């Protein structure tokens, strides 16, 4: 935060961002291919090997295309001041491209590698909404139920449905845009927040529009859906997601932390979402404030697996998955939003941003292609999220008819 209280702090995952200064330039490390050691570490107990048995040729895209990708990725990383970056691209019948470039720690210059965990920010929404849709499949809830049937005290809750919340069309004010919340969090990033506490920051504001009339990205929506899952599921949200989503999906390196814990290995994360606008190490900041909207952690190969699962509906009934993929306009050309999922240039999935980290996990059905990005900064470059710049540069080369180019809205 650059001393601008009105900034939509931390809603950054989709269609919300801030104009932040570019990071001070640092010496760049060379882009390197995944080594046998990297691959072995990333495999961790064979999970990757099982998933990698597809028709993506192991030798990549060939020297010419690989060189173009190497140059594009490194050019964006240096220009945007991204300390470290991991790219995973898999295209059946064509090849794969897995790279780590830059540093995981700007102080020690420890290199970025492909085997690390990362905070995935708002990609958490895809897990929360999948858990919600499992309850729909089990006929324990209905998408058109009002939130007031499950959670008391929601402004206009008798007119706001679970569908409105998942579609980002509820009209509820985003708590993370409240100046008091911004100040309270940045004054003590180690602080633990409860879901009810963060909702209170948003509920003191009037709703911004009638339910269903517009699209507005709001973390308040997902916090409420997390409370619904807990009430109906009869257990903590983290436990429900673990048992109903992570285990069936065989995601063994994805977790919902209780506090600031962060499995090793992981890169340091750098942000300038601070009270004075200076760059800080946000690695160990407590993500409890983001909870069902953005607290989860994962790694490259789990995200690769999840991209296809969430886009094709492996864990859900065809009817429920069809409901999920009924995307509606967001007001930004080329990008539409469904139930906790977006489409951008034909790519389906979600991105994530939380202080210190950004990620993208998307799937292109027409090519059965998967793209995963992991960055250890959320600092904007010329008003754009660095993860979007990298994704656009890659897709312009490999899928020119399907370019990921998610815009940042005007303030």
C-alpha atoms as one frame of an Amber mdcrd trajectory, in Angstrom:
protein
   0.000   0.000   0.000   1.389   3.392  -0.904  -0.239   5.349   1.874  -3.561
   5.241   0.004  -6.239   4.002   2.437  -8.806   3.507  -0.325  -6.632   0.977
  -2.099  -8.263  -2.432  -2.530  -5.603  -4.035  -0.393  -5.200  -7.782  -0.870
  -8.252  -8.255  -3.090  -5.642  -8.487  -5.766  -6.236 -11.989  -7.016  -8.643
 -11.151  -9.809  -9.360  -7.898 -11.580  -8.171  -5.841  -8.624  -4.728  -4.321
  -8.302  -2.767  -1.242  -7.395  -0.187   0.953  -9.018   3.027   0.075  -7.244
   6.566   1.139  -8.039   8.794  -1.388  -9.862  11.261  -3.264  -7.671  14.844
  -2.094  -7.572  16.729  -3.917 -10.271  18.913  -6.793  -9.174  21.351  -9.027
 -11.012  19.411 -11.726 -12.813  20.186 -15.403 -12.641  19.996 -17.374 -15.832
  16.915 -19.316 -16.806  17.674 -22.967 -16.270  15.991 -26.178 -17.212  14.738
 -28.470 -14.492  17.596 -30.753 -13.531  17.337 -34.384 -12.495  17.830 -33.260
  -8.891  15.040 -30.688  -9.198  12.752 -33.272 -10.733  13.460 -35.798  -8.033
  12.748 -33.274  -5.325   9.582 -32.120  -7.057   8.407 -35.692  -7.473   8.322
 -36.229  -3.684   7.106 -39.776  -3.105   6.083 -40.399  -6.698   3.068 -38.084
  -6.914   4.504 -36.168  -9.835   5.579 -39.268 -11.707   2.055 -40.652 -11.696
   0.654 -37.424 -13.045   3.380 -36.929 -15.652   2.497 -40.144 -17.501   0.778
 -38.366 -20.362   1.651 -37.587 -23.959   3.676 -34.444 -23.276   7.041 -35.230
 -24.897   9.691 -35.033 -22.165  12.233 -33.192 -24.330  10.294 -29.946 -24.428
   9.185 -27.904 -27.422  12.392 -28.135 -29.417  15.384 -25.788 -29.289  13.918
 -22.878 -31.268  10.631 -22.570 -29.392  12.316 -23.260 -26.070  14.802 -20.460
 -26.724  11.933 -18.063 -27.510  10.211 -18.990 -24.268  13.430 -18.655 -22.277
  13.987 -15.163 -23.639  10.371 -14.042 -23.156  10.243 -15.288 -19.565  13.568
 -13.772 -18.616  12.806 -10.468 -20.315   9.578 -10.077 -18.338  11.213 -11.163
 -15.103  13.976  -8.585 -15.413  11.753  -5.797 -16.685   9.129  -6.269 -13.988
  11.697  -6.774 -11.220  10.453 -10.240 -10.261  12.991 -11.803  -7.854  12.137
 -15.439  -8.605   9.800 -17.207 -10.991   8.733 -20.781 -11.720   6.969 -21.681
 -14.978   5.280 -24.972 -15.798   3.679 -25.465 -19.224   2.393 -28.812 -20.453
   0.858 -29.326 -23.914  -0.033 -32.911 -24.879   1.358 -33.871 -28.256   3.682
 -30.887 -28.317   5.891 -30.842 -25.265   6.497 -29.359 -21.848   8.425 -26.430
 -20.503   9.426 -26.325 -16.832  11.764 -23.594 -15.672  12.926 -21.771 -12.562
  14.704 -18.436 -12.868  15.903 -15.752 -10.502  16.330 -16.026  -6.761  14.245
 -17.410  -3.911  16.001 -15.134  -1.419  17.334 -11.703  -2.384  19.689 -11.607
   0.622  21.432 -14.958   0.190  20.889 -15.167  -3.596  19.596 -18.707  -3.145
  18.270 -19.680  -6.583  14.635 -20.306  -7.321  13.896 -23.998  -7.933  10.875
 -25.928  -9.147  10.348 -27.979  -5.992   9.142 -25.235  -3.634   5.882 -24.504
  -1.878   4.189 -21.158  -2.408   1.311 -19.193  -0.925  -1.354 -19.328  -3.663
  -3.584 -16.459  -2.507  -6.937 -16.353  -4.264  -6.424 -19.650  -6.020  -7.810
 -20.789  -2.660 -11.212 -19.731  -4.015 -11.229 -22.649  -6.454 -10.862 -25.063
  -3.528 -13.479 -23.340  -1.376 -16.036 -23.240  -4.173 -15.312 -26.868  -5.098
 -16.068 -27.794  -1.486 -19.301 -25.807  -1.684 -20.289 -27.546  -4.914 -19.648
 -30.937  -3.322 -22.382 -30.004  -0.841 -24.605 -29.070  -3.780 -23.990 -32.475
  -5.339 -24.860 -34.104  -2.019 -28.134 -32.096  -1.988 -27.266 -30.533   1.350
 -27.471 -27.000  -0.012 -28.769 -25.261  -3.139 -26.976 -22.530  -5.037 -30.046
 -20.330  -4.945 -30.463 -20.536  -1.172 -30.130 -17.117   0.510 -27.071 -16.623
   2.671 -29.405 -15.567   5.498 -30.452 -19.222   5.810 -26.943 -20.046   7.017
 -25.294 -16.876   8.348 -27.009 -14.149  10.357 -26.241 -10.465  10.117 -25.353
 -10.238   6.426 -26.588  -6.910   4.999 -29.385  -7.763   2.569 -28.703 -11.433
   3.218 -32.259 -12.520   2.420 -31.716 -11.392  -1.191 -28.119 -12.589  -1.634
 -27.803 -16.212  -2.721 -24.879 -18.600  -2.497 -24.673 -18.324  -6.288 -24.337
 -14.527  -6.061 -21.474 -14.966  -3.609 -19.598 -17.487  -5.749 -20.125 -15.367
  -8.884 -18.847 -12.180  -7.206 -22.198 -10.524  -7.830 -23.487 -10.079  -4.264
 -22.919  -6.331  -3.910 -21.289  -6.812  -0.494 -18.530  -4.344   0.252 -15.099
  -6.061   0.210 -13.708  -6.004   3.736 -10.145  -5.827   2.414 -10.934  -2.408
   0.896 -11.850  -0.960   4.290  -9.205   1.549   5.485  -9.446   0.376   9.091
  -8.802  -3.199   8.039  -5.810  -2.117   5.954  -4.341  -0.223   8.888  -5.020
  -2.957  11.438  -3.469  -5.674   9.299  -0.411  -3.764   8.152   0.233  -2.509
  11.673   0.668  -6.134  12.765   0.939  -8.629   9.863   1.417 -11.469  12.351
  -2.045 -10.892  13.822  -4.644 -13.649  13.624  -8.121 -12.715  12.377 -11.336
 -14.731  12.621 -13.819 -14.870   9.725 -16.370 -12.856  11.714 -13.789 -10.205
  12.514 -12.867  -9.566   8.891 -16.505  -9.578   7.773 -17.263  -6.853  10.320
 -14.966  -4.462   8.465 -17.037  -4.880   5.312 -20.478  -5.014   6.912 -20.150
  -1.489   8.290 -20.381  -0.251   4.687 -23.544  -0.099   2.590 -23.881  -2.704
  -0.147 -22.585  -1.373  -3.451 -25.427  -2.650  -5.693 -28.405  -4.989  -5.733
 -27.514  -8.714  -5.898 -26.900  -9.997  -9.402 -26.690  -6.595 -11.087 -22.928
  -6.284 -11.441 -19.589  -8.014 -11.006 -17.408  -6.868  -8.114 -14.553  -8.950
  -6.818 -14.942  -9.208  -3.046 -13.224 -11.475  -0.550 -16.258 -11.014   1.719
 -18.146 -13.390  -0.567 -15.749 -16.274  -0.031 -15.489 -15.784   3.717 -19.268
 -16.252   3.882 -19.117 -19.369   1.719 -16.473 -20.756   4.071 -18.866 -20.260
   6.989 -21.628 -22.037   5.054 -19.344 -25.012   4.418 -18.447 -25.214   8.100
 -22.065 -25.039   9.240 -23.428 -27.584   6.778 -20.341 -29.790   6.683 -20.081
 -29.912  10.464 -16.320 -29.424  10.630 -13.604 -26.828  10.201 -13.256 -25.525
   6.663  -9.650 -26.730   6.448 -10.690 -30.256   7.446 -13.622 -30.340   5.026
 -11.453 -29.197   2.124  -8.785 -31.718   3.056 -11.218 -34.666   3.202 -13.593
 -33.723   0.403 -11.270 -32.031  -2.075  -7.543 -32.512  -1.490  -7.584 -36.226
  -0.721  -9.915 -37.232  -3.592  -7.799 -35.089  -5.933  -4.590 -36.698  -4.593
  -3.043 -33.314  -3.860  -0.508 -34.353  -1.250   1.407 -31.071  -1.119  -1.496
 -28.643  -0.844  -2.662 -27.429   2.554  -4.817 -24.951   4.418  -2.575 -23.521
   7.168  -3.870 -22.774  10.653  -1.633 -19.723  10.961   1.632 -18.504   9.484
   3.194 -21.965   9.091   4.862 -22.549   5.721   6.378 -25.925   4.714   9.959
 -26.081   3.482  11.295 -25.488   0.967   9.765 -22.147   0.046  11.004 -18.857
  -1.404  11.008 -15.606   0.521   8.156 -13.345  -0.581   8.473  -9.595  -1.210
   5.779  -6.934  -1.114   5.353  -3.180  -0.903   1.852  -3.467   0.518   3.101
  -1.781   3.667   2.108   1.291   5.656   5.029   3.298   4.263   5.101   1.734
   0.791   8.591   0.315   1.274   9.443  -3.241   0.291   9.122  -5.822   3.072
   9.652  -9.552   3.457   6.125 -10.958   3.834   7.102 -14.628   3.930   5.849
 -15.224   7.453   2.866 -12.894   7.495  -0.219 -14.569   8.911  -2.735 -15.271
   6.080  -5.659 -15.868   8.454  -7.268 -12.633   7.265  -7.722 -14.243   3.832
  -9.032 -17.612   5.113 -11.455 -19.157   2.582 -10.559 -16.441   0.077  -6.788
 -16.794  -0.023  -4.871 -18.611   2.728  -3.804 -21.877   1.053  -0.375 -23.211
   0.085   0.604 -25.568  -2.754   3.423 -26.492  -5.132   4.021 -26.659  -8.878
   3.022 -30.234  -9.485  -0.089 -30.202  -7.314  -1.195 -27.059  -9.109  -0.577
 -28.759 -12.427  -2.858 -31.586 -11.393  -5.470 -29.218  -9.950  -5.672 -27.118
 -13.120  -7.249 -29.939 -15.093  -9.404 -31.189 -12.209 -11.035 -27.840 -11.512
 -11.505 -26.949 -15.194 -12.996 -30.301 -16.211 -14.980 -31.039 -13.047 -13.455
 -34.364 -12.102 -14.712 -34.107  -8.516 -18.220 -32.896  -9.385 -21.260 -34.107
 -11.268 -21.474 -32.910 -14.901 -24.541 -30.856 -14.031 -22.842 -29.037 -11.170
 -19.673 -28.457 -13.201 -21.820 -26.952 -15.958 -23.245 -24.526 -13.403 -19.733
 -23.617 -12.341 -18.657 -22.816 -15.888 -21.577 -20.515 -16.679 -19.334 -17.494
 -16.757 -20.748 -13.987 -16.888 -19.193 -10.707 -18.091 -16.941  -8.906 -15.665
 -16.933  -5.600 -17.505 -13.412  -6.266 -18.764 -13.105  -7.548 -22.371 -11.885
 -11.112 -22.702 -12.470 -12.078 -19.079 -15.610 -13.664 -17.615 -16.280 -15.168
 -14.188 -18.274 -18.225 -13.125 -18.525 -19.881  -9.716 -15.101 -19.224  -8.221
 -13.410 -19.569 -11.601 -12.617 -17.351 -14.573 -12.034 -17.568 -18.310  -9.368
 -15.427 -19.943  -8.598 -15.890 -23.601 -10.074 -19.385 -23.426  -7.930 -20.386
 -20.435  -9.964 -21.558 -17.417  -8.820 -21.349 -13.802  -7.761 -18.675 -11.334
  -4.831 -16.564 -10.306  -3.687 -15.679  -6.847  -2.062 -12.734  -5.128  -1.211
 -12.291  -1.479   1.517 -10.063  -0.018   4.803 -11.539  -1.222   3.480 -14.006
  -3.768   1.524 -14.420  -6.996   0.422 -17.464  -8.946  -1.581 -18.538 -11.980
  -3.132 -21.971 -12.551  -5.105 -22.307 -15.789  -6.168 -24.959 -18.287  -6.965
 -24.595 -22.001  -9.560 -27.248 -22.933  -9.118 -26.906 -26.695  -5.450 -27.912
 -26.404  -5.621 -29.801 -23.093  -2.821 -27.483 -22.061  -1.887 -26.491 -18.520
  -0.017 -23.390 -17.388   1.202 -22.808 -13.826   3.182 -19.795 -12.630   4.672
 -19.138  -9.183   6.260 -15.783  -8.263   7.785 -14.534  -5.022   6.486 -10.981
  -5.314   3.145  -9.241  -5.758   4.647  -5.871  -6.684   2.999  -4.314  -9.698
   4.815  -3.162 -12.809   3.321  -0.203 -14.692  -0.057  -0.915 -13.121  -0.112
  -4.602 -14.040   0.267  -7.759 -12.012   3.603  -9.447 -12.781   1.971 -12.878
 -13.065  -0.308 -11.607 -15.826   2.647 -10.169 -17.721   4.443 -13.518 -17.636
   1.325 -15.486 -18.637   0.640 -13.168 -21.533   4.229 -13.401 -22.809   4.121
 -17.205 -22.735   0.690 -17.642 -24.310   1.464 -15.148 -27.077   4.146 -17.614
 -28.175   2.567 -21.032 -27.636  -1.166 -20.314 -28.059  -1.434 -17.083 -30.085
  -5.153 -17.680 -30.646  -5.659 -17.976 -26.873  -3.716 -15.247 -25.124  -4.071
 -14.896 -21.367  -4.383 -11.156 -20.963  -6.368 -10.436 -17.842  -6.710  -6.661
 -17.529  -6.420  -4.519 -14.456  -9.434  -2.238 -14.001  -9.196   1.525 -13.696
  -9.481   2.957 -10.183
